[in-house]
Amino acid sequence: MTETETNAYDVVVLGAGPVGENVADRTRAAGLTTAVVESELVGGECSYWACMPSKALLRPVIARADARRVPGLRQSVQGPLDASAVLAHRDYYTSNWKDDGQVGWLDSIGADLHRGHGRLTGPRTVTVTGPDGGERVLTARHAVAVCTGSRAALPGLPGLDAVKPWTSREATSSRTVPGRLIVIGGGVVATEMATVWQALGSQVTLLVRGKGLLPRMEPFAGELIADALKEAGADVRTGTSVESVTRENGTVVAVTGTGERIEADEILFATGRAPRTDDIGLESIGLGPGSWLPVDDSLRVTGHDWLYAVGDVNHRALLTHQGKYQARIAGAAIAARATGETLLAEPWGAHAATADHTAVPQVVFTDPEAAAVGLSLAEAEEAGHRVRAVDVDLSTVSGAGLYADGYQGRARMVVDIEDEILRGVTFVGPGVGELIHSATIAVAGQVPVSRLWHAVPSYPTISEVWLRLLEAYRDA
């Protein structure tokens, strides 16, 4: 294609990850013509370099850990994991980094896919440069939705590019197991990838600048996970900064703030995310390239009545499931505005992403798992709520003892003592990822504590922790 083509649509979606796919799904369901622009693989970061490959890698690790805690089974699973089989399992869940299936799904909903690099070139206008260098101009009658996600943010250490460090992409797609791996960071990517590669045979050194792991969760979450990583053989060091990194004869050398040299085969930087907005033409509409895009609760960008920013790019909640939630809200809002329907933008309305503020769930798939929704105790107090935290040792629950010998875990419920509703819930322990949706319903639904007494947990399940939490709140 050598000549510029122009195509008009109702909606143009920039980015075909799970967020962009969901925006397109909702706008197409409303009868709006929709174009989707993607420069890499349809399915985005989550499908190929984040959620799916990381959880495929983690599942055998967690299953083995659980099996080792079950009488009659533990002796059968004492050997090492079959790393080749685990990596092949990961490859299967990434479709071997091919997007045919997801392209077929876009076709099935009637959305047009335009492959290439898309840039805003004015209001309601996206110019796509294709793989062959040709250009197409896409115009949007109603909305452009920026769903370009985020990328790993690397620190400004001199010479870092020459070291060729791992980011989350390399950590989830590596074809081999490094003998030694340094992991920089203490968040979700750092703890999950430390868990994976230590279990697959790497000697992991986890270097954390702060006081502990998972700083956005209750402190006990990071403490329990740090203890488990150490027990698994990882070297976990908090309060440790990295001042320089070099690669000498193939070996990575990290020098800490105290001058200590740590050697490894690879180094992973899991030190935050940056928006993928540096080269999408924001300057053409008066916005700063590389910036996060502030939005209202219908996901419309401040000051632009036709522009939406959905998912990581708005910096509200950098989680795939939350981005997909936003996409459902944004798609419905775009459709309502396009067809002249009344916008239901009040809190918890059909066109307001209210959960972003009060009920964001997250699971960290380490061993033990950590799962939380809503506000931590510190966050609730900082927000001005009058709250009380109620803690329960999960090992006191019958279902936990049946799940695993020597079960270790903890639960916390943060209760607003004025409204008698839950502001936040945190679980840490094997298998707790499947508990968090019940907590999400309680927090998002603002279910009164008095009504939660009537939500009877089945016996003997780990969910009986809800009864223990309510009893502890009543008896305190």
C-alpha atoms as one frame of an Amber mdcrd trajectory, in Angstrom:
protein
   0.000   0.000   0.000   1.623   3.259  -1.095  -1.272   5.711  -1.054  -2.931
   7.035   2.071  -6.399   5.594   2.616  -9.108   7.144   4.771 -11.672   5.092
   6.649 -14.489   6.436   8.826 -15.806   4.595  11.894 -17.970   5.388  14.862
 -15.197   4.322  17.240 -11.448   3.831  16.878  -9.673   1.781  19.553  -5.915
   2.228  19.876  -4.515  -1.013  21.284  -5.838  -4.589  21.006  -5.002  -5.958
  24.433  -7.779  -7.258  26.676  -8.859  -3.689  27.441  -9.122  -2.631  23.822
 -10.846  -5.893  22.945 -13.487  -5.281  25.607 -14.108  -1.696  24.486 -14.596
  -2.987  20.947 -16.891  -5.753  22.156 -19.174  -3.284  23.955 -19.273  -0.726
  21.145 -19.931  -3.399  18.533 -22.694  -4.879  20.707 -24.294  -1.423  20.644
 -24.184  -1.389  16.846 -21.305   1.079  16.446 -18.753   0.487  13.706 -15.383
  -0.049  15.351 -11.756  -0.161  14.229  -8.997  -1.634  16.385  -5.345  -0.697
  15.835  -2.502  -2.944  17.072   1.241  -2.763  16.471   2.144  -6.101  18.101
  -0.003  -9.139  18.956  -3.767  -9.013  19.349  -4.321  -9.937  22.975  -1.671
  -7.586  24.319   0.669  -7.742  27.287  -1.618  -9.885  29.433  -1.908 -12.710
  26.935   1.743 -13.037  25.986   4.038 -11.409  28.570   2.106 -10.959  31.813
  -0.995 -12.590  33.321  -1.276 -15.740  31.238   2.373 -16.817  30.969   3.169
 -15.885  34.572   0.223 -17.848  35.948   1.006 -20.796  33.665   4.523 -20.794
  35.105   3.276 -20.426  38.673   0.564 -23.086  38.605   2.950 -26.120  38.714
   4.990 -24.383  41.415   1.953 -23.816  43.638   0.474 -27.258  42.930   3.715
 -28.926  44.015   3.895 -26.784  47.154   0.304 -27.694  48.041   0.906 -31.388
  47.363   3.919 -31.406  49.656   1.594 -30.393  52.498  -0.824 -33.313  51.996
  -0.286 -36.626  53.852   0.086 -39.598  51.539   1.160 -37.377  48.679   4.158
 -35.389  49.862   6.662 -38.202  49.358   5.676 -38.451  45.705   6.477 -34.821
  44.898   9.839 -34.252  46.547  11.807 -34.152  43.323  12.496 -31.093  41.155
   9.998 -29.688  38.726  10.367 -30.672  35.084  11.417 -27.238  33.867  11.011
 -28.140  30.191   7.432 -29.280  30.779   6.636 -26.139  32.776   7.996 -23.903
  30.027   6.053 -25.881  27.416   2.899 -25.410  29.524   3.622 -21.664  29.462
   4.109 -21.730  25.697   0.737 -23.433  25.249  -1.066 -20.714  27.201   0.580
 -17.986  25.130  -0.444 -19.814  21.932   3.298 -19.856  21.188   3.101 -16.072
  20.809   0.727 -16.285  17.861  -2.523 -14.316  17.841  -4.609 -16.175  15.258
  -7.279 -17.112  17.804  -7.699 -13.578  19.100  -7.775 -12.153  15.587 -10.555
 -14.611  14.832 -12.476 -13.388  17.870 -12.233  -9.764  16.692 -13.535 -10.878
  13.310 -16.430 -12.669  14.997 -17.701  -9.474  16.635 -17.371  -7.476  13.437
 -14.513  -5.194  14.474 -11.960  -4.197  11.822  -8.332  -4.850  12.721  -5.672
  -2.456  11.393  -2.146  -3.713  12.029   0.528  -1.095  12.436   1.577   1.815
  14.610  -1.305   4.169  15.357  -0.854   7.834  16.239  -3.358  10.578  16.915
  -2.985  13.218  14.231  -5.752  15.506  15.388  -9.174  15.359  17.042 -10.970
  12.083  16.285  -8.215  11.087  13.850  -5.731   8.203  14.019  -3.087   7.615
  11.351  -1.846   4.038  11.108   1.555   3.271   9.623   1.430  -0.329   8.437
   4.214  -2.920   8.342   4.864  -1.980   4.691   5.218   1.722   5.501   1.908
   2.699   3.977  -0.528   4.896   5.868  -4.216   4.741   6.635  -6.176   7.539
   8.245  -8.992   6.420  10.525 -11.574   8.965  11.616 -13.974   8.475  14.514
 -17.465   9.973  14.486 -17.918   9.514  18.231 -14.844   8.360  20.134 -11.209
   7.333  20.130 -10.269   5.015  23.002  -6.583   4.879  23.987  -5.928   1.380
  25.344  -2.188   1.131  24.800  -1.369  -0.123  28.307   1.950   0.235  30.093
   5.521  -0.971  29.812   8.216  -1.807  32.331   9.951   1.265  33.729  13.711
   0.901  34.070  15.839   3.020  36.411  18.364   5.473  35.036  21.460   3.444
  35.853  24.436   4.225  33.565  25.103   1.512  30.998  21.964  -0.462  31.829
  21.023  -0.982  28.174  24.330  -2.750  27.535  23.549  -5.227  30.324  20.365
  -6.310  28.500  18.353  -6.706  31.707  15.189  -8.710  31.966  11.882  -6.928
  32.398   8.559  -8.655  32.993   8.539  -9.633  29.300  11.790 -11.594  29.418
  10.939 -13.043  32.839   7.721 -14.580  31.518   9.042 -15.686  28.111  12.574
 -16.983  28.775  13.294 -20.295  27.046  15.910 -21.297  29.621  16.340 -21.299
  33.397  19.210 -19.066  34.530  21.503 -20.600  37.106  21.512 -17.382  39.134
  18.968 -14.569  38.943  18.949 -11.178  40.637  15.473  -9.674  41.011  15.224
  -5.937  41.725  11.949  -4.842  43.313   9.452  -5.886  45.931   6.098  -5.735
  44.179   3.900  -8.273  42.441   6.136  -8.987  39.430   9.216  -9.287  41.632
   7.667 -11.682  44.144   5.889 -13.849  41.559   8.922 -14.164  39.309  11.214
 -14.842  42.279   8.815 -17.638  43.235   8.808 -19.117  39.719  12.495 -19.092
  38.947  13.610 -20.232  42.391  11.267 -23.223  42.036  12.548 -23.973  38.520
  16.131 -24.176  39.722  17.571 -20.652  39.755  19.354 -19.296  42.782  17.384
 -16.101  43.285  18.601 -12.990  45.070  15.758 -10.536  45.675  16.897  -6.965
  46.340  14.258  -4.626  47.772  14.884  -0.924  48.314  12.041  -0.567  50.832
  11.324  -2.167  54.186   9.418  -5.156  52.851   7.576  -6.886  50.041   4.194
  -5.897  48.585   4.139  -2.414  50.138   0.602  -1.689  48.908  -0.862  -4.572
  50.900  -1.126  -5.113  54.641   2.392  -5.504  56.075   1.830  -9.123  57.115
   1.339 -10.131  53.455   4.873  -9.213  52.508   6.270 -10.693  55.711   4.710
 -14.120  55.136   5.792 -14.212  51.494   9.348 -13.137  52.355   9.553 -15.920
  54.941   8.347 -18.458  52.355  10.827 -17.301  49.719  13.675 -17.614  52.205
  12.511 -21.084  53.177  12.500 -22.021  49.484  16.149 -20.970  49.252  15.947
 -17.428  47.902  18.166 -14.698  49.336  15.793 -11.848  50.266  17.372  -8.522
  51.215  15.326  -5.463  52.153  16.628  -1.928  52.536  19.053  -2.602  49.688
  19.673  -0.245  46.786  21.479  -1.015  43.540  23.911   1.667  42.453  25.359
   0.126  39.292  24.989  -2.896  37.013  27.474  -4.264  34.485  27.880  -7.449
  32.472  31.380  -8.877  32.554  32.165 -11.872  30.308  28.480 -12.787  30.314
  28.063 -12.451  34.074  25.865  -9.709  35.514  27.405  -7.792  38.413  25.166
  -5.614  40.597  26.808  -3.300  43.099  24.677  -2.354  46.109  24.698   0.868
  48.093  27.122  -0.686  50.563  29.548  -1.584  47.781  28.780  -5.313  47.775
  29.098  -7.074  44.407  26.423  -9.655  43.568  26.898 -11.849  40.512  24.253
 -13.617  38.434  23.493 -14.911  34.969  20.504 -12.600  34.506  18.992  -9.607
  36.287  15.294  -8.715  36.362  14.162  -5.170  37.022  10.609  -5.142  38.373
  10.615  -1.511  39.411   7.326  -0.115  38.179   5.424   0.701  35.014   5.247
   3.621  32.581   2.392   4.473  30.184   2.719   3.545  26.529   1.787   7.040
  25.412   5.153   8.436  24.343   4.606   7.915  20.599   0.855   7.982  20.009
   0.545  11.608  18.914  -0.736  13.170  22.126   1.014  16.410  21.220  -1.376
  16.790  18.258  -4.251  17.355  20.675  -2.428  19.387  23.300  -1.382  16.595
  25.651   2.110  15.630  26.784   3.731  12.560  25.195   4.563   9.848  27.707
   2.034  11.039  30.251  -0.658   9.189  32.145  -4.099  10.297  30.960  -6.482
  11.580  33.668 -10.097  10.567  33.181 -13.520  10.902  34.786 -15.462   7.873
  35.957 -16.827   7.238  32.456 -13.140   6.994  31.379 -13.307  10.159  29.270
 -10.076  12.167  29.200 -10.244  15.502  30.960 -10.888  18.317  28.481 -11.601
  16.075  25.469 -15.214  15.009  24.996 -14.338  12.430  22.300 -11.224  10.851
  23.844 -11.216   7.954  26.306  -8.274   6.394  28.137  -8.955   2.905  29.417
  -6.784   0.507  31.401  -3.227   1.125  32.551  -2.858   4.420  30.629  -5.141
   6.260  33.070  -3.139   5.042  36.104  -6.262   4.240  38.151  -5.618   0.534
  38.712  -2.901  -1.276  36.754  -4.584  -4.678  36.674  -5.976  -6.557  33.693
  -9.300  -7.383  35.310  -9.776  -3.784  36.406  -8.910  -2.546  32.925 -11.493
  -4.895  31.448 -14.044  -3.571  33.939 -13.208  -0.028  32.847 -13.549  -1.130
  29.229 -17.065  -2.414  29.836 -17.974   0.897  31.473 -16.279   2.985  28.763
 -17.854   0.995  25.932 -21.300   1.446  27.456 -20.678   5.176  28.023 -19.474
   5.685  24.440 -22.570   3.904  23.150 -24.917   5.890  25.399 -23.472   9.204
  24.305 -23.479   8.158  20.650 -27.143   7.167  20.705 -28.389   9.969  22.935
 -29.273   7.750  25.878 -29.247   9.114  29.406 -25.828   8.693  30.976 -26.007
   6.844  34.302 -22.868   8.400  35.758 -23.753   8.451  39.458 -21.629   6.237
  41.740 -22.180   2.562  40.910 -24.157   3.570  37.818 -23.856   1.717  34.508
 -21.488   4.359  33.129 -19.261   4.981  36.169 -16.171   2.946  37.097 -16.802
   3.438  40.809 -15.050   0.233  41.849 -11.724   1.811  40.858 -11.947   3.928
  44.000 -13.194   1.491  46.629 -13.247  -2.137  45.522 -10.178  -3.107  43.476
  -9.306  -6.803  44.003  -5.882  -8.310  43.449  -4.288 -11.728  43.859  -0.552
 -12.296  44.116   0.089 -15.887  43.006   3.047 -16.627  45.233   3.342 -19.398
  47.825   1.517 -18.482  49.990  -0.953 -16.502  47.909  -1.916 -12.983  48.939
  -5.302 -11.538  48.023  -6.808  -8.194  48.910  -9.672  -5.890  47.986 -10.487
  -2.348  49.004  -8.420  -0.368  51.488  -5.718  -1.537  53.832  -5.954  -0.380
  57.439  -3.402   2.384  56.809  -5.179   3.536  53.640  -8.566   3.595  55.351
  -7.223   5.668  58.231  -5.448   8.025  55.834  -8.729   8.481  53.949 -10.369
   9.643  57.171 -12.562   6.615  57.863 -13.129   5.534  61.446 -12.178   1.889
  61.185 -11.175  -1.135  63.187  -9.083  -4.023  61.925 -10.017  -7.574  62.846
  -7.369 -10.280  62.374  -7.739 -14.058  62.336  -5.087 -16.756  62.117  -6.229
 -18.821  59.128  -4.782 -21.987  60.633  -7.630 -21.946  63.188 -10.163 -22.642
  60.414 -11.003 -26.333  59.968 -10.951 -26.105  56.180  -7.414 -24.727  56.234
  -6.156 -27.659  58.284  -7.752 -30.078  55.837  -6.295 -28.180  52.885  -2.718
 -28.506  54.101  -0.764 -29.815  57.056   0.892 -26.959  58.899  -1.254 -24.391
  57.107  -0.005 -20.862  57.744  -1.992 -17.774  56.875  -3.752 -14.702  58.111
  -6.905 -12.740  57.362  -7.802  -9.133  58.087 -11.140  -7.351  57.806 -11.162
  -3.535  57.989 -14.555  -2.427  59.293 -15.977   1.087  59.126 -17.326   1.425
  62.668 -19.713   4.234  61.720 -21.390   2.617  58.708 -20.679  -0.983  59.799
 -19.518  -1.963  56.312 -16.213  -3.387  55.122 -13.627  -1.009  53.727 -11.108
  -3.732  52.927 -10.249  -7.401  53.300  -6.906  -9.206  53.003  -6.158 -12.933
  52.982  -2.714 -14.562  52.937  -2.298 -18.323  52.726  -2.408 -21.273  50.327
  -5.481 -21.203  48.100  -6.822 -17.828  49.233  -7.018 -16.441  45.712 -10.396
 -18.148  45.371 -11.658 -16.399  48.528 -11.221 -12.848  47.316 -14.344 -12.586
  45.177 -16.578 -13.092  48.197 -14.744 -10.193  49.835 -15.066  -8.127  46.646
 -18.829  -8.614  46.667 -19.002  -7.585  50.333 -16.917  -4.444  49.755 -18.443
  -3.383  46.417 -21.954  -4.159  47.654 -21.351  -2.298  50.930 -22.956  -5.241
  52.699 -23.625  -4.406  56.379 -21.837  -6.563  58.945 -25.237  -7.468  60.367
 -26.238  -8.995  57.013 -22.922 -10.812  56.584 -23.872 -12.869  59.658 -26.526
 -14.476  57.448 -24.074 -15.431  54.695 -23.359 -18.912  56.043 -19.983 -20.402
  54.960 -19.985 -24.072  54.023 -18.232 -26.414  56.443 -15.438 -27.416  56.305
 -14.030 -24.873  53.855 -11.422 -22.152  54.204 -14.306 -19.713  53.625 -15.313
 -20.350  57.219 -12.747 -17.662  58.002 -15.622 -15.240  57.382 -17.410 -16.572
  60.460 -14.226 -16.317  62.516 -13.730 -12.702  61.394 -17.293 -11.746  62.279
 -17.021 -13.438  65.648 -13.783 -11.600  66.372 -15.422  -8.296  65.452 -18.433
  -9.011  67.681 -16.356 -10.131  70.648 -13.725  -7.387  70.538
